[in-house]
Amino acid sequence: MLQFLSLMLLDDESKGYDNACVSGAMTPFADCTFCGGPVEERRVDYDYRRKGRLLIMKNVLAGVCRQCGEKYFKPDVLKRMDQRYHDIVDRNQKPEAVVEIPAVSF
């Protein structure tokens, strides 16, 4: 059962990304390591799971394979997601929203 569910938005300024990458002018990602397909940069929602908790990150910049959908994140984005997790879980900062979802054992 999930103990924690929150909704969070990562903004452009906090990551310092060039909007040219988002518009498709260039791609900083290599081809997909799973299927070999092309990887394009776009905004995604990502379920960040850690220690039995779930933090839903909205609008995260990622590389996404156009064939299989595998997601890739730059190191600074991963670091920012980890920082946001600790801000909420360890430092008691308030998330943008809290949602409830049903959880079942399978």
TIKOLKOL-480491 format. One line per field, with one value per atom (N, C-alpha, C): residue number from 0; residue in one letter; chain; atom name; x, y, z. Coordinates in pm, 1 decimal, decimal comma. Each point is the difference from the previous one (the first is absolute). Example, Ala and Ser with C-alpha at 12.3 -4.5 7.8 and 13.67 -1.06 7.14 Angstrom:
residues 2
seq: c(0;0;0;1;1;1)
type: c(A;A;A;S;S;S)
mol: c(A;A;A;A;A;A)
atom: c(N;CA;C;N;CA;C)
east: c(1319,0;-89,0;90,0;-35,0;82,0;-77,0)
north: c(-569,0;119,0;120,0;105,0;119,0;109,0)
up: c(780,0;0,0;0,0;-72,0;6,0;73,0)
end
This chain:
residues 106
seq: c(0;0;0;1;1;1;2;2;2;3;3;3;4;4;4;5;5;5;6;6;6;7;7;7;8;8;8;9;9;9;10;10;10;11;11;11;12;12;12;13;13;13;14;14;14;15;15;15;16;16;16;17;17;17;18;18;18;19;19;19;20;20;20;21;21;21;22;22;22;23;23;23;24;24;24;25;25;25;26;26;26;27;27;27;28;28;28;29;29;29;30;30;30;31;31;31;32;32;32;33;33;33;34;34;34;35;35;35;36;36;36;37;37;37;38;38;38;39;39;39;40;40;40;41;41;41;42;42;42;43;43;43;44;44;44;45;45;45;46;46;46;47;47;47;48;48;48;49;49;49;50;50;50;51;51;51;52;52;52;53;53;53;54;54;54;55;55;55;56;56;56;57;57;57;58;58;58;59;59;59;60;60;60;61;61;61;62;62;62;63;63;63;64;64;64;65;65;65;66;66;66;67;67;67;68;68;68;69;69;69;70;70;70;71;71;71;72;72;72;73;73;73;74;74;74;75;75;75;76;76;76;77;77;77;78;78;78;79;79;79;80;80;80;81;81;81;82;82;82;83;83;83;84;84;84;85;85;85;86;86;86;87;87;87;88;88;88;89;89;89;90;90;90;91;91;91;92;92;92;93;93;93;94;94;94;95;95;95;96;96;96;97;97;97;98;98;98;99;99;99;100;100;100;101;101;101;102;102;102;103;103;103;104;104;104;105;105;105)
type: c(M;M;M;L;L;L;Q;Q;Q;F;F;F;L;L;L;S;S;S;L;L;L;M;M;M;L;L;L;L;L;L;D;D;D;D;D;D;E;E;E;S;S;S;K;K;K;G;G;G;Y;Y;Y;D;D;D;N;N;N;A;A;A;C;C;C;V;V;V;S;S;S;G;G;G;A;A;A;M;M;M;T;T;T;P;P;P;F;F;F;A;A;A;D;D;D;C;C;C;T;T;T;F;F;F;C;C;C;G;G;G;G;G;G;P;P;P;V;V;V;E;E;E;E;E;E;R;R;R;R;R;R;V;V;V;D;D;D;Y;Y;Y;D;D;D;Y;Y;Y;R;R;R;R;R;R;K;K;K;G;G;G;R;R;R;L;L;L;L;L;L;I;I;I;M;M;M;K;K;K;N;N;N;V;V;V;L;L;L;A;A;A;G;G;G;V;V;V;C;C;C;R;R;R;Q;Q;Q;C;C;C;G;G;G;E;E;E;K;K;K;Y;Y;Y;F;F;F;K;K;K;P;P;P;D;D;D;V;V;V;L;L;L;K;K;K;R;R;R;M;M;M;D;D;D;Q;Q;Q;R;R;R;Y;Y;Y;H;H;H;D;D;D;I;I;I;V;V;V;D;D;D;R;R;R;N;N;N;Q;Q;Q;K;K;K;P;P;P;E;E;E;A;A;A;V;V;V;V;V;V;E;E;E;I;I;I;P;P;P;A;A;A;V;V;V;S;S;S;F;F;F)
mol: c(A;A;A;A;A;A;A;A;A;A;A;A;A;A;A;A;A;A;A;A;A;A;A;A;A;A;A;A;A;A;A;A;A;A;A;A;A;A;A;A;A;A;A;A;A;A;A;A;A;A;A;A;A;A;A;A;A;A;A;A;A;A;A;A;A;A;A;A;A;A;A;A;A;A;A;A;A;A;A;A;A;A;A;A;A;A;A;A;A;A;A;A;A;A;A;A;A;A;A;A;A;A;A;A;A;A;A;A;A;A;A;A;A;A;A;A;A;A;A;A;A;A;A;A;A;A;A;A;A;A;A;A;A;A;A;A;A;A;A;A;A;A;A;A;A;A;A;A;A;A;A;A;A;A;A;A;A;A;A;A;A;A;A;A;A;A;A;A;A;A;A;A;A;A;A;A;A;A;A;A;A;A;A;A;A;A;A;A;A;A;A;A;A;A;A;A;A;A;A;A;A;A;A;A;A;A;A;A;A;A;A;A;A;A;A;A;A;A;A;A;A;A;A;A;A;A;A;A;A;A;A;A;A;A;A;A;A;A;A;A;A;A;A;A;A;A;A;A;A;A;A;A;A;A;A;A;A;A;A;A;A;A;A;A;A;A;A;A;A;A;A;A;A;A;A;A;A;A;A;A;A;A;A;A;A;A;A;A;A;A;A;A;A;A;A;A;A;A;A;A;A;A;A;A;A;A;A;A;A;A;A;A;A;A;A;A;A;A)
atom: c(N;CA;C;N;CA;C;N;CA;C;N;CA;C;N;CA;C;N;CA;C;N;CA;C;N;CA;C;N;CA;C;N;CA;C;N;CA;C;N;CA;C;N;CA;C;N;CA;C;N;CA;C;N;CA;C;N;CA;C;N;CA;C;N;CA;C;N;CA;C;N;CA;C;N;CA;C;N;CA;C;N;CA;C;N;CA;C;N;CA;C;N;CA;C;N;CA;C;N;CA;C;N;CA;C;N;CA;C;N;CA;C;N;CA;C;N;CA;C;N;CA;C;N;CA;C;N;CA;C;N;CA;C;N;CA;C;N;CA;C;N;CA;C;N;CA;C;N;CA;C;N;CA;C;N;CA;C;N;CA;C;N;CA;C;N;CA;C;N;CA;C;N;CA;C;N;CA;C;N;CA;C;N;CA;C;N;CA;C;N;CA;C;N;CA;C;N;CA;C;N;CA;C;N;CA;C;N;CA;C;N;CA;C;N;CA;C;N;CA;C;N;CA;C;N;CA;C;N;CA;C;N;CA;C;N;CA;C;N;CA;C;N;CA;C;N;CA;C;N;CA;C;N;CA;C;N;CA;C;N;CA;C;N;CA;C;N;CA;C;N;CA;C;N;CA;C;N;CA;C;N;CA;C;N;CA;C;N;CA;C;N;CA;C;N;CA;C;N;CA;C;N;CA;C;N;CA;C;N;CA;C;N;CA;C;N;CA;C;N;CA;C;N;CA;C;N;CA;C;N;CA;C;N;CA;C;N;CA;C;N;CA;C;N;CA;C;N;CA;C;N;CA;C;N;CA;C;N;CA;C;N;CA;C;N;CA;C;N;CA;C)
east: c(83,6;-83,6;88,3;-35,6;74,8;-34,1;102,1;-19,8;-17,7;43,7;7,6;-19,5;-82,3;-17,6;-13,6;78,9;2,2;17,8;-37,2;11,3;96,6;98,8;101,4;30,5;29,8;32,3;143,2;80,3;135,9;-3,8;47,8;-6,6;127,3;-9,6;112,4;118,9;-22,3;109,0;83,7;-64,0;73,7;98,4;-21,6;88,2;94,0;-29,5;86,8;8,4;-106,5;3,5;-27,4;61,7;-21,8;-127,3;-93,9;-125,9;18,2;116,6;24,4;-4,8;45,1;-3,9;-143,3;-87,6;-138,9;-72,4;34,7;-69,4;43,7;102,7;43,9;114,8;56,8;109,9;125,5;17,7;113,4;-36,9;73,1;-26,4;130,5;3,6;122,4;11,0;-90,0;-2,5;43,1;69,5;37,1;-122,4;12,9;-109,7;-29,5;-119,4;-46,7;89,6;38,8;84,6;-78,3;-132,9;-82,5;-37,5;-48,3;-49,2;74,4;87,4;74,2;-74,8;-121,6;-80,9;50,9;-47,9;41,1;-63,0;76,6;-45,9;-17,0;-119,9;-26,2;-26,3;33,7;-19,7;-141,4;-67,6;-134,8;-33,9;-112,3;-49,7;-84,1;23,2;-73,1;-42,1;-94,7;-32,3;77,4;57,5;83,3;-36,5;-23,3;-29,8;131,4;39,4;125,3;-27,5;48,5;-25,2;128,6;-15,0;115,6;-47,0;55,9;-29,4;-150,3;-75,5;-142,6;-84,2;57,6;-72,6;-2,6;-98,7;-15,8;-16,1;80,4;-9,5;-21,5;-111,6;-28,5;60,8;95,6;66,2;-63,3;-51,7;-66,5;93,9;-10,3;68,8;152,1;52,2;144,0;60,7;112,0;69,0;74,1;-27,3;60,2;22,0;87,5;13,7;-94,1;-81,2;-96,8;19,2;16,7;15,7;-130,7;9,3;-118,8;-56,1;79,7;-47,7;-58,5;75,4;-44,0;-44,5;26,5;-45,4;93,0;114,4;95,5;40,1;11,0;32,1;143,9;64,7;136,7;1,9;76,1;9,6;145,4;23,7;133,5;32,2;128,6;38,8;-53,6;-2,0;-49,2;-150,5;-74,4;-143,6;-21,6;75,1;-9,8;34,9;102,2;40,3;-110,9;-64,5;-109,7;-120,4;-31,2;-111,1;30,2;123,3;40,0;-8,8;40,8;-7,4;-144,9;-89,3;-142,0;-59,6;38,7;-47,3;41,3;127,1;48,8;-59,0;-26,0;-65,2;-134,7;-74,7;-133,8;4,4;73,1;-0,6;82,4;119,6;89,6;-10,2;-29,8;0,1;-140,7;-100,9;-140,1;-48,7;56,0;-53,0;-131,1;-91,1;-132,5;0,7;-56,0;-10,2;-107,3;-0,3;-100,8;-139,4;-9,7;-129,2;22,7;-100,5;2,2;-124,3;18,9;-111,4;-6,2;-116,7;-19,0;-24,7;62,1;-26,2;-19,5;-81,5;-13,6;125,7;32,6;115,0;-45,4;41,5;-37,6;123,2;-1,7;106,7;-37,1;98,3;-25,0;67,8)
north: c(-118,0;118,0;124,7;98,0;125,0;86,6;54,5;80,7;147,7;43,8;143,1;25,0;92,5;34,7;149,4;58,7;144,3;39,7;120,5;51,1;117,0;-1,7;103,1;45,3;127,9;56,5;49,7;-42,8;51,0;109,4;118,4;111,4;10,2;67,5;14,2;68,8;107,3;78,7;-79,4;-89,0;-75,3;-98,1;-39,5;-94,9;66,7;120,5;71,6;-59,9;-58,4;-60,2;100,6;-24,2;80,1;-49,5;88,5;-39,2;-50,5;22,4;-52,7;-152,1;-62,9;-146,6;-49,6;70,4;-41,9;13,6;101,7;23,7;-95,5;-82,6;-96,8;49,0;116,8;52,6;-84,9;-64,9;-89,1;-101,5;-110,0;-99,0;-34,8;10,8;-30,7;-147,5;-83,6;-140,9;-89,6;-108,8;-101,4;-86,1;-92,4;-92,2;-87,8;-54,6;-82,8;-121,8;-24,9;-115,6;-131,1;6,7;-120,8;-45,6;92,6;-41,1;67,0;96,9;68,3;112,8;27,7;105,7;139,5;99,3;138,0;52,0;78,6;56,8;149,8;50,2;143,4;58,8;125,4;68,0;56,8;-29,9;54,7;2,3;59,2;8,6;-123,0;-60,4;-120,0;10,5;-84,6;-21,8;-123,7;2,8;-110,6;-38,8;-130,1;-52,4;-31,2;84,1;-14,2;-81,9;-123,9;-91,7;-21,4;8,9;-20,2;-37,2;-107,2;-44,3;-10,7;-59,7;-19,7;125,2;105,7;125,9;33,8;77,8;38,3;150,4;61,7;142,3;15,7;55,7;18,9;132,7;-7,9;119,1;33,4;119,3;44,4;90,1;-9,6;92,9;-10,6;-121,8;-22,7;-15,2;66,2;-10,3;-133,3;-78,3;-132,4;-32,9;-95,8;-58,7;-119,6;-9,2;-109,6;-67,6;-133,0;-75,7;3,9;32,5;8,9;-136,9;-108,1;-134,8;-71,6;-3,4;-81,2;81,8;130,5;84,5;6,0;-68,3;4,6;145,2;35,0;137,1;9,5;110,2;29,6;139,8;14,5;128,9;42,4;129,7;55,0;-1,2;-8,5;-5,3;115,7;120,9;113,2;-10,0;-62,1;-19,4;-104,4;-109,6;-102,0;57,6;82,6;63,0;90,3;73,9;89,8;-80,7;-113,3;-84,0;-54,0;-43,9;-50,6;110,4;119,8;113,6;31,8;-1,2;27,0;-105,8;-126,2;-109,0;27,0;30,1;25,0;127,6;100,0;122,1;-33,0;-88,6;-33,2;-104,3;-107,3;-110,8;32,0;54,3;22,4;140,4;98,3;139,1;57,2;-85,8;35,0;119,9;21,0;104,2;-50,2;91,4;-35,6;-22,5;-111,8;-22,9;90,1;8,6;80,5;-57,0;-131,5;-66,0;-139,5;-52,1;-136,9;-68,7;-119,5;-74,3;-138,0;-59,0;-134,9;-94,8;-116,9;-103,3;-133,1;-87,6;-131,1;-83,2;-85,7;-90,6;-139,9;-99,6;-137,7;-88,8;-113,7;-100,4;-91,0;-47,9;-86,8;-131,7)
up: c(0,0;0,0;0,0;-79,7;-5,4;120,3;62,3;119,1;-31,8;-116,8;-26,1;-148,4;-35,2;-140,5;-10,9;-83,8;-11,2;-145,0;-31,9;-135,6;1,5;-89,3;0,4;-141,3;-17,9;-130,2;2,9;-96,4;-14,2;-105,6;33,7;-93,9;-83,1;-116,6;-92,7;63,9;73,8;55,3;98,7;76,1;101,2;-63,1;-124,5;-64,3;-99,3;-41,4;-91,0;-139,9;-51,7;-131,6;-109,5;-113,2;-119,3;-68,1;-26,5;-62,2;-142,2;-61,7;-134,2;0,1;108,2;8,1;3,7;69,4;13,0;-132,8;-78,6;-126,0;-110,0;25,4;-99,0;-85,9;28,7;-79,7;15,1;113,6;20,2;107,2;4,3;104,1;70,4;132,3;73,2;38,6;-48,1;38,9;-115,0;33,6;-98,0;-29,2;-92,8;-29,8;121,8;5,2;111,2;19,7;124,2;30,0;-1,6;5,2;1,0;-140,5;-82,9;-132,2;-115,5;28,6;-105,3;-68,0;44,9;-60,6;33,2;-74,7;27,3;129,5;73,2;126,4;-18,8;34,8;-12,0;138,1;15,4;127,4;6,9;111,9;20,6;148,4;31,9;138,0;31,1;117,1;39,7;146,1;37,1;140,8;42,1;118,6;45,3;142,1;22,0;133,8;69,6;93,4;73,5;124,3;2,8;111,6;78,3;132,8;87,1;139,3;53,7;136,6;27,6;-91,4;18,7;-14,2;-52,3;-20,0;-148,0;-37,6;-140,0;-8,9;-83,7;-26,6;-150,0;-39,6;-142,4;-43,1;-91,3;-52,5;-134,1;-12,0;-122,5;-80,2;-130,7;-89,6;9,2;10,9;11,5;-138,6;-24,8;-127,5;-6,3;-104,0;-13,9;-146,0;-23,9;-132,1;-5,4;-104,3;-11,9;-135,4;3,7;-124,1;-78,8;-127,0;-83,8;-35,9;14,0;-31,5;121,3;111,3;114,3;121,2;1,3;110,1;120,4;-5,0;111,9;27,2;130,3;38,8;49,2;-35,3;42,0;62,0;108,1;68,1;9,6;-17,4;18,6;149,9;34,0;141,6;84,0;-54,6;79,2;26,0;-91,3;21,1;109,9;-3,9;104,5;136,5;3,8;126,2;52,7;-89,8;39,4;50,6;-65,2;46,2;139,5;22,4;130,6;105,9;-35,9;92,2;36,3;-99,1;27,4;92,0;-22,6;86,4;145,1;21,5;136,0;59,8;-82,0;49,7;62,9;-63,2;48,8;111,2;-20,8;95,8;124,9;-16,7;113,2;60,2;-83,3;46,6;16,7;-18,4;21,2;-81,0;-119,0;-87,4;-58,2;-22,1;-47,7;-151,5;-46,2;-145,0;-60,6;-132,0;-68,7;17,4;6,8;17,0;57,9;63,8;49,2;-53,7;-56,8;-57,1;63,4;-0,1;51,6;-115,2;5,4;-98,8;70,6;-56,5;59,4;-22,9;94,3;-13,5;37,2;-77,6;25,3;-11,1;69,6;-14,9;-114,6;-70,6;-114,0;21,4)
end
